[in-house]
Amino acid sequence: MLSYTNFFLGSAGVAGALTGLLFVSLSIAPGRLTGEHASVEQQSIAATAFTALVDALWISLFGLRPGNNIPPPAWCSA
């Protein structure tokens, strides 16, 4: 598992940065998701992107924990 430390570091950094960019993009144009002309499709895309990025972030952070026992199939989610 020690050989995957750099992978989890990179994955956590990228997932954190992209989650932050998602928040920035949503704060620039909040009317697209909450306004009068809000699209359900855009709301679901934003929710799916947020869920995928946060899942990858948590799996990567858990993988960096000392003494973890993450099963190899879970690595594919990160």
Biopython code that builds the backbone (N, CA, C, O; Angstrom):
import numpy as np
from Bio.PDB.StructureBuilder import StructureBuilder

atoms = [
    (1, "MET", "N", (0.819, -1.185, 0.000)),
    (1, "MET", "CA", (0.000, 0.000, 0.000)),
    (1, "MET", "C", (0.868, 1.256, 0.000)),
    (1, "MET", "O", (0.422, 2.319, -0.432)),
    (2, "LEU", "N", (2.092, 1.140, 0.476)),
    (2, "LEU", "CA", (2.978, 2.293, 0.553)),
    (2, "LEU", "C", (3.284, 2.863, -0.830)),
    (2, "LEU", "O", (3.529, 4.061, -0.967)),
    (3, "SER", "N", (3.271, 2.016, -1.844)),
    (3, "SER", "CA", (3.578, 2.497, -3.189)),
    (3, "SER", "C", (2.472, 3.369, -3.777)),
    (3, "SER", "O", (2.695, 4.049, -4.778)),
    (4, "TYR", "N", (1.306, 3.361, -3.184)),
    (4, "TYR", "CA", (0.191, 4.163, -3.687)),
    (4, "TYR", "C", (0.061, 5.512, -2.994)),
    (4, "TYR", "O", (-0.889, 6.248, -3.258)),
    (5, "THR", "N", (0.995, 5.848, -2.117)),
    (5, "THR", "CA", (0.918, 7.109, -1.379)),
    (5, "THR", "C", (0.916, 8.299, -2.320)),
    (5, "THR", "O", (0.111, 9.216, -2.155)),
    (6, "ASN", "N", (1.805, 8.300, -3.303)),
    (6, "ASN", "CA", (1.848, 9.424, -4.248)),
    (6, "ASN", "C", (0.574, 9.514, -5.082)),
    (6, "ASN", "O", (0.116, 10.609, -5.409)),
    (7, "PHE", "N", (0.008, 8.366, -5.421)),
    (7, "PHE", "CA", (-1.253, 8.372, -6.165)),
    (7, "PHE", "C", (-2.360, 9.012, -5.341)),
    (7, "PHE", "O", (-3.105, 9.854, -5.842)),
    (8, "PHE", "N", (-2.467, 8.612, -4.074)),
    (8, "PHE", "CA", (-3.514, 9.168, -3.218)),
    (8, "PHE", "C", (-3.276, 10.645, -2.932)),
    (8, "PHE", "O", (-4.235, 11.410, -2.822)),
    (9, "LEU", "N", (-2.012, 11.064, -2.809)),
    (9, "LEU", "CA", (-1.717, 12.488, -2.633)),
    (9, "LEU", "C", (-2.184, 13.294, -3.842)),
    (9, "LEU", "O", (-2.830, 14.332, -3.700)),
    (10, "GLY", "N", (-1.852, 12.807, -5.018)),
    (10, "GLY", "CA", (-2.265, 13.490, -6.238)),
    (10, "GLY", "C", (-3.770, 13.492, -6.413)),
    (10, "GLY", "O", (-4.359, 14.503, -6.796)),
    (11, "SER", "N", (-4.386, 12.367, -6.135)),
    (11, "SER", "CA", (-5.836, 12.259, -6.290)),
    (11, "SER", "C", (-6.568, 13.170, -5.304)),
    (11, "SER", "O", (-7.560, 13.801, -5.667)),
    (12, "ALA", "N", (-6.095, 13.242, -4.079)),
    (12, "ALA", "CA", (-6.721, 14.119, -3.086)),
    (12, "ALA", "C", (-6.557, 15.583, -3.479)),
    (12, "ALA", "O", (-7.485, 16.376, -3.326)),
    (13, "GLY", "N", (-5.382, 15.941, -3.981)),
    (13, "GLY", "CA", (-5.158, 17.325, -4.403)),
    (13, "GLY", "C", (-6.029, 17.728, -5.575)),
    (13, "GLY", "O", (-6.606, 18.815, -5.584)),
    (14, "VAL", "N", (-6.122, 16.863, -6.551)),
    (14, "VAL", "CA", (-6.935, 17.165, -7.734)),
    (14, "VAL", "C", (-8.420, 17.212, -7.379)),
    (14, "VAL", "O", (-9.135, 18.112, -7.822)),
    (15, "ALA", "N", (-8.884, 16.256, -6.589)),
    (15, "ALA", "CA", (-10.299, 16.244, -6.206)),
    (15, "ALA", "C", (-10.655, 17.475, -5.378)),
    (15, "ALA", "O", (-11.727, 18.054, -5.550)),
    (16, "GLY", "N", (-9.758, 17.875, -4.480)),
    (16, "GLY", "CA", (-10.008, 19.073, -3.687)),
    (16, "GLY", "C", (-10.042, 20.325, -4.542)),
    (16, "GLY", "O", (-10.904, 21.185, -4.361)),
    (17, "ALA", "N", (-9.100, 20.429, -5.476)),
    (17, "ALA", "CA", (-9.060, 21.605, -6.351)),
    (17, "ALA", "C", (-10.293, 21.673, -7.253)),
    (17, "ALA", "O", (-10.875, 22.744, -7.425)),
    (18, "LEU", "N", (-10.690, 20.552, -7.822)),
    (18, "LEU", "CA", (-11.861, 20.551, -8.703)),
    (18, "LEU", "C", (-13.157, 20.798, -7.936)),
    (18, "LEU", "O", (-14.080, 21.414, -8.467)),
    (19, "THR", "N", (-13.234, 20.323, -6.693)),
    (19, "THR", "CA", (-14.411, 20.621, -5.880)),
    (19, "THR", "C", (-14.489, 22.113, -5.609)),
    (19, "THR", "O", (-15.570, 22.701, -5.648)),
    (20, "GLY", "N", (-13.343, 22.726, -5.335)),
    (20, "GLY", "CA", (-13.315, 24.175, -5.142)),
    (20, "GLY", "C", (-13.720, 24.925, -6.393)),
    (20, "GLY", "O", (-14.460, 25.905, -6.314)),
    (21, "LEU", "N", (-13.249, 24.483, -7.545)),
    (21, "LEU", "CA", (-13.632, 25.128, -8.795)),
    (21, "LEU", "C", (-15.123, 24.959, -9.085)),
    (21, "LEU", "O", (-15.749, 25.848, -9.664)),
    (22, "LEU", "N", (-15.687, 23.831, -8.688)),
    (22, "LEU", "CA", (-17.120, 23.630, -8.859)),
    (22, "LEU", "C", (-17.899, 24.641, -8.023)),
    (22, "LEU", "O", (-18.892, 25.199, -8.489)),
    (23, "PHE", "N", (-17.452, 24.878, -6.788)),
    (23, "PHE", "CA", (-18.103, 25.893, -5.961)),
    (23, "PHE", "C", (-17.972, 27.276, -6.575)),
    (23, "PHE", "O", (-18.924, 28.056, -6.540)),
    (24, "VAL", "N", (-16.816, 27.593, -7.135)),
    (24, "VAL", "CA", (-16.627, 28.897, -7.771)),
    (24, "VAL", "C", (-17.568, 29.046, -8.964)),
    (24, "VAL", "O", (-18.216, 30.080, -9.127)),
    (25, "SER", "N", (-17.637, 28.019, -9.788)),
    (25, "SER", "CA", (-18.504, 28.115, -10.970)),
    (25, "SER", "C", (-19.978, 28.229, -10.577)),
    (25, "SER", "O", (-20.745, 28.909, -11.258)),
    (26, "LEU", "N", (-20.374, 27.580, -9.503)),
    (26, "LEU", "CA", (-21.765, 27.684, -9.060)),
    (26, "LEU", "C", (-22.055, 29.043, -8.439)),
    (26, "LEU", "O", (-23.182, 29.531, -8.512)),
    (27, "SER", "N", (-21.048, 29.656, -7.830)),
    (27, "SER", "CA", (-21.284, 30.967, -7.224)),
    (27, "SER", "C", (-21.264, 32.084, -8.262)),
    (27, "SER", "O", (-21.825, 33.151, -8.017)),
    (28, "ILE", "N", (-20.637, 31.868, -9.404)),
    (28, "ILE", "CA", (-20.614, 32.878, -10.468)),
    (28, "ILE", "C", (-21.983, 32.989, -11.132)),
    (28, "ILE", "O", (-22.444, 34.092, -11.427)),
    (29, "ALA", "N", (-22.623, 31.872, -11.362)),
    (29, "ALA", "CA", (-23.924, 31.872, -12.035)),
    (29, "ALA", "C", (-24.947, 31.076, -11.231)),
    (29, "ALA", "O", (-25.379, 30.012, -11.673)),
    (30, "PRO", "N", (-25.344, 31.575, -10.053)),
    (30, "PRO", "CA", (-26.297, 30.804, -9.245)),
    (30, "PRO", "C", (-27.704, 30.763, -9.840)),
    (30, "PRO", "O", (-28.495, 29.886, -9.494)),
    (31, "GLY", "N", (-28.018, 31.692, -10.719)),
    (31, "GLY", "CA", (-29.346, 31.720, -11.318)),
    (31, "GLY", "C", (-29.647, 30.525, -12.197)),
    (31, "GLY", "O", (-30.809, 30.178, -12.409)),
    (32, "ARG", "N", (-28.605, 29.899, -12.707)),
    (32, "ARG", "CA", (-28.824, 28.723, -13.560)),
    (32, "ARG", "C", (-29.334, 27.533, -12.766)),
    (32, "ARG", "O", (-29.993, 26.652, -13.318)),
    (33, "LEU", "N", (-29.031, 27.501, -11.464)),
    (33, "LEU", "CA", (-29.430, 26.356, -10.652)),
    (33, "LEU", "C", (-30.579, 26.658, -9.705)),
    (33, "LEU", "O", (-31.300, 25.747, -9.298)),
    (34, "THR", "N", (-30.760, 27.929, -9.347)),
    (34, "THR", "CA", (-31.784, 28.243, -8.349)),
    (34, "THR", "C", (-32.781, 29.291, -8.821)),
    (34, "THR", "O", (-33.759, 29.561, -8.125)),
    (35, "GLY", "N", (-32.564, 29.872, -9.956)),
    (35, "GLY", "CA", (-33.424, 30.960, -10.410)),
    (35, "GLY", "C", (-34.724, 30.486, -11.022)),
    (35, "GLY", "O", (-35.090, 29.313, -10.954)),
    (36, "GLU", "N", (-35.398, 31.431, -11.613)),
    (36, "GLU", "CA", (-36.692, 31.165, -12.232)),
    (36, "GLU", "C", (-36.559, 30.204, -13.419)),
    (36, "GLU", "O", (-37.455, 29.403, -13.683)),
    (37, "HIS", "N", (-35.449, 30.293, -14.116)),
    (37, "HIS", "CA", (-35.228, 29.450, -15.293)),
    (37, "HIS", "C", (-34.266, 28.302, -14.974)),
    (37, "HIS", "O", (-33.514, 27.867, -15.846)),
    (38, "ALA", "N", (-34.285, 27.820, -13.755)),
    (38, "ALA", "CA", (-33.385, 26.751, -13.345)),
    (38, "ALA", "C", (-33.710, 25.459, -14.095)),
    (38, "ALA", "O", (-34.871, 25.074, -14.239)),
    (39, "SER", "N", (-32.675, 24.819, -14.556)),
    (39, "SER", "CA", (-32.829, 23.578, -15.305)),
    (39, "SER", "C", (-32.573, 22.388, -14.381)),
    (39, "SER", "O", (-31.562, 22.346, -13.680)),
    (40, "VAL", "N", (-33.471, 21.443, -14.384)),
    (40, "VAL", "CA", (-33.304, 20.235, -13.579)),
    (40, "VAL", "C", (-32.095, 19.457, -14.071)),
    (40, "VAL", "O", (-31.385, 18.836, -13.279)),
    (41, "GLU", "N", (-31.862, 19.490, -15.372)),
    (41, "GLU", "CA", (-30.714, 18.796, -15.936)),
    (41, "GLU", "C", (-29.409, 19.377, -15.392)),
    (41, "GLU", "O", (-28.511, 18.624, -15.014)),
    (42, "GLN", "N", (-29.294, 20.697, -15.349)),
    (42, "GLN", "CA", (-28.075, 21.319, -14.832)),
    (42, "GLN", "C", (-27.930, 21.075, -13.334)),
    (42, "GLN", "O", (-26.811, 20.918, -12.845)),
    (43, "GLN", "N", (-29.024, 21.041, -12.608)),
    (43, "GLN", "CA", (-28.953, 20.735, -11.179)),
    (43, "GLN", "C", (-28.448, 19.317, -10.947)),
    (43, "GLN", "O", (-27.635, 19.081, -10.054)),
    (44, "SER", "N", (-28.924, 18.387, -11.741)),
    (44, "SER", "CA", (-28.482, 16.999, -11.573)),
    (44, "SER", "C", (-27.035, 16.818, -11.998)),
    (44, "SER", "O", (-26.313, 16.024, -11.394)),
    (45, "ILE", "N", (-26.596, 17.535, -13.023)),
    (45, "ILE", "CA", (-25.197, 17.461, -13.440)),
    (45, "ILE", "C", (-24.287, 18.015, -12.348)),
    (45, "ILE", "O", (-23.247, 17.429, -12.046)),
    (46, "ALA", "N", (-24.674, 19.134, -11.761)),
    (46, "ALA", "CA", (-23.883, 19.725, -10.678)),
    (46, "ALA", "C", (-23.833, 18.799, -9.466)),
    (46, "ALA", "O", (-22.780, 18.638, -8.850)),
    (47, "ALA", "N", (-24.954, 18.198, -9.127)),
    (47, "ALA", "CA", (-24.999, 17.289, -7.980)),
    (47, "ALA", "C", (-24.162, 16.040, -8.224)),
    (47, "ALA", "O", (-23.482, 15.557, -7.318)),
    (48, "THR", "N", (-24.209, 15.519, -9.439)),
    (48, "THR", "CA", (-23.420, 14.336, -9.773)),
    (48, "THR", "C", (-21.932, 14.643, -9.744)),
    (48, "THR", "O", (-21.143, 13.850, -9.230)),
    (49, "ALA", "N", (-21.544, 15.784, -10.290)),
    (49, "ALA", "CA", (-20.135, 16.176, -10.277)),
    (49, "ALA", "C", (-19.644, 16.367, -8.850)),
    (49, "ALA", "O", (-18.548, 15.923, -8.508)),
    (50, "PHE", "N", (-20.440, 17.021, -8.017)),
    (50, "PHE", "CA", (-20.050, 17.234, -6.627)),
    (50, "PHE", "C", (-19.887, 15.907, -5.899)),
    (50, "PHE", "O", (-18.911, 15.710, -5.176)),
    (51, "THR", "N", (-20.837, 15.000, -6.085)),
    (51, "THR", "CA", (-20.767, 13.699, -5.415)),
    (51, "THR", "C", (-19.543, 12.910, -5.859)),
    (51, "THR", "O", (-18.856, 12.322, -5.024)),
    (52, "ALA", "N", (-19.261, 12.888, -7.139)),
    (52, "ALA", "CA", (-18.108, 12.139, -7.641)),
    (52, "ALA", "C", (-16.800, 12.713, -7.117)),
    (52, "ALA", "O", (-15.902, 11.961, -6.738)),
    (53, "LEU", "N", (-16.683, 14.038, -7.090)),
    (53, "LEU", "CA", (-15.447, 14.658, -6.620)),
    (53, "LEU", "C", (-15.252, 14.474, -5.120)),
    (53, "LEU", "O", (-14.137, 14.220, -4.666)),
    (54, "VAL", "N", (-16.312, 14.600, -4.362)),
    (54, "VAL", "CA", (-16.194, 14.419, -2.908)),
    (54, "VAL", "C", (-15.904, 12.952, -2.571)),
    (54, "VAL", "O", (-15.135, 12.676, -1.650)),
    (55, "ASP", "N", (-16.500, 12.022, -3.295)),
    (55, "ASP", "CA", (-16.199, 10.606, -3.076)),
    (55, "ASP", "C", (-14.721, 10.317, -3.334)),
    (55, "ASP", "O", (-14.073, 9.641, -2.535)),
    (56, "ALA", "N", (-14.194, 10.819, -4.433)),
    (56, "ALA", "CA", (-12.776, 10.609, -4.741)),
    (56, "ALA", "C", (-11.889, 11.261, -3.688)),
    (56, "ALA", "O", (-10.856, 10.705, -3.315)),
    (57, "LEU", "N", (-12.283, 12.425, -3.212)),
    (57, "LEU", "CA", (-11.505, 13.111, -2.183)),
    (57, "LEU", "C", (-11.466, 12.298, -0.895)),
    (57, "LEU", "O", (-10.397, 12.126, -0.311)),
    (58, "TRP", "N", (-12.610, 11.796, -0.445)),
    (58, "TRP", "CA", (-12.638, 11.044, 0.804)),
    (58, "TRP", "C", (-11.901, 9.718, 0.698)),
    (58, "TRP", "O", (-11.209, 9.322, 1.636)),
    (59, "ILE", "N", (-12.036, 9.034, -0.417)),
    (59, "ILE", "CA", (-11.307, 7.767, -0.598)),
    (59, "ILE", "C", (-9.807, 8.021, -0.595)),
    (59, "ILE", "O", (-9.047, 7.252, -0.007)),
    (60, "SER", "N", (-9.379, 9.095, -1.248)),
    (60, "SER", "CA", (-7.953, 9.413, -1.285)),
    (60, "SER", "C", (-7.437, 9.803, 0.092)),
    (60, "SER", "O", (-6.351, 9.383, 0.491)),
    (61, "LEU", "N", (-8.199, 10.595, 0.813)),
    (61, "LEU", "CA", (-7.776, 10.977, 2.161)),
    (61, "LEU", "C", (-7.743, 9.769, 3.095)),
    (61, "LEU", "O", (-6.854, 9.661, 3.939)),
    (62, "PHE", "N", (-8.696, 8.875, 2.948)),
    (62, "PHE", "CA", (-8.687, 7.654, 3.751)),
    (62, "PHE", "C", (-7.496, 6.778, 3.377)),
    (62, "PHE", "O", (-6.926, 6.107, 4.237)),
    (63, "GLY", "N", (-7.117, 6.781, 2.098)),
    (63, "GLY", "CA", (-5.967, 6.007, 1.662)),
    (63, "GLY", "C", (-4.651, 6.533, 2.197)),
    (63, "GLY", "O", (-3.680, 5.783, 2.290)),
    (64, "LEU", "N", (-4.599, 7.796, 2.547)),
    (64, "LEU", "CA", (-3.387, 8.381, 3.107)),
    (64, "LEU", "C", (-3.258, 8.154, 4.610)),
    (64, "LEU", "O", (-2.214, 8.443, 5.195)),
    (65, "ARG", "N", (-4.298, 7.645, 5.225)),
    (65, "ARG", "CA", (-4.275, 7.386, 6.659)),
    (65, "ARG", "C", (-3.309, 6.245, 6.962)),
    (65, "ARG", "O", (-3.327, 5.236, 6.258)),
    (66, "PRO", "N", (-2.466, 6.371, 7.987)),
    (66, "PRO", "CA", (-1.537, 5.277, 8.314)),
    (66, "PRO", "C", (-2.274, 4.012, 8.730)),
    (66, "PRO", "O", (-3.237, 4.070, 9.494)),
    (67, "GLY", "N", (-1.825, 2.883, 8.232)),
    (67, "GLY", "CA", (-2.393, 1.596, 8.610)),
    (67, "GLY", "C", (-3.748, 1.298, 8.015)),
    (67, "GLY", "O", (-4.510, 0.514, 8.581)),
    (68, "ASN", "N", (-4.065, 1.903, 6.886)),
    (68, "ASN", "CA", (-5.375, 1.657, 6.280)),
    (68, "ASN", "C", (-5.394, 0.302, 5.588)),
    (68, "ASN", "O", (-4.352, -0.248, 5.233)),
    (69, "ASN", "N", (-6.563, -0.206, 5.410)),
    (69, "ASN", "CA", (-6.754, -1.485, 4.717)),
    (69, "ASN", "C", (-7.834, -1.319, 3.665)),
    (69, "ASN", "O", (-8.898, -1.932, 3.750)),
    (70, "ILE", "N", (-7.559, -0.499, 2.690)),
    (70, "ILE", "CA", (-8.530, -0.285, 1.621)),
    (70, "ILE", "C", (-8.465, -1.458, 0.660)),
    (70, "ILE", "O", (-7.379, -1.803, 0.194)),
    (71, "PRO", "N", (-9.593, -2.080, 0.348)),
    (71, "PRO", "CA", (-9.561, -3.165, -0.637)),
    (71, "PRO", "C", (-9.234, -2.625, -2.017)),
    (71, "PRO", "O", (-9.686, -1.537, -2.374)),
    (72, "PRO", "N", (-8.463, -3.357, -2.793)),
    (72, "PRO", "CA", (-8.053, -2.876, -4.129)),
    (72, "PRO", "C", (-9.186, -2.421, -5.043)),
    (72, "PRO", "O", (-8.971, -1.475, -5.801)),
    (73, "PRO", "N", (-10.385, -3.024, -5.029)),
    (73, "PRO", "CA", (-11.446, -2.492, -5.892)),
    (73, "PRO", "C", (-11.830, -1.047, -5.559)),
    (73, "PRO", "O", (-12.303, -0.326, -6.437)),
    (74, "ALA", "N", (-11.640, -0.618, -4.330)),
    (74, "ALA", "CA", (-11.983, 0.750, -3.939)),
    (74, "ALA", "C", (-10.992, 1.746, -4.514)),
    (74, "ALA", "O", (-11.316, 2.927, -4.633)),
    (75, "TRP", "N", (-9.787, 1.303, -4.876)),
    (75, "TRP", "CA", (-8.789, 2.209, -5.453)),
    (75, "TRP", "C", (-9.276, 2.787, -6.775)),
    (75, "TRP", "O", (-8.915, 3.907, -7.138)),
    (76, "CYS", "N", (-10.086, 2.035, -7.486)),
    (76, "CYS", "CA", (-10.585, 2.507, -8.785)),
    (76, "CYS", "C", (-11.516, 3.699, -8.637)),
    (76, "CYS", "O", (-11.679, 4.469, -9.584)),
    (77, "SER", "N", (-12.127, 3.869, -7.477)),
    (77, "SER", "CA", (-13.019, 4.999, -7.266)),
    (77, "SER", "C", (-12.270, 6.301, -7.029)),
    (77, "SER", "O", (-12.830, 7.384, -7.197)),
    (78, "ALA", "N", (-11.025, 6.199, -6.647)),
    (78, "ALA", "CA", (-10.249, 7.404, -6.323)),
    (78, "ALA", "C", (-9.655, 8.036, -7.514)),
    (78, "ALA", "O", (-8.976, 9.057, -7.398)),
]
sb = StructureBuilder()
sb.init_structure("model")
sb.init_model(0)
sb.init_chain("A")
sb.init_seg("    ")
for serial, (resi, resn, name, xyz) in enumerate(atoms, 1):
    if name == "N":
        sb.init_residue(resn, " ", resi, " ")
    sb.init_atom(name, np.array(xyz, "f"), 0.0, 1.0, " ", f" {name:<3s}", serial, name[0])
structure = sb.get_structure()
